């Protein structure tokens, strides 16, 4: 089964999370072997998931949260 980029990108999260069936996994991997764009997308999502999992137990300091909230308000008001 040959997949198009749009088909791969539609199920990329499930692929990264290893939630696709073996046939779909094989088809995706066949596509990734030929498509550098989709390979880059998978790599980016994989790295993002890894970083988020590492940060799962991190807590932001209260002053950082307050500064971030103030900055978001300024951005929303068009002042940044």
Beta strands, then each sheet from edge to edge (+ up, - down):
end
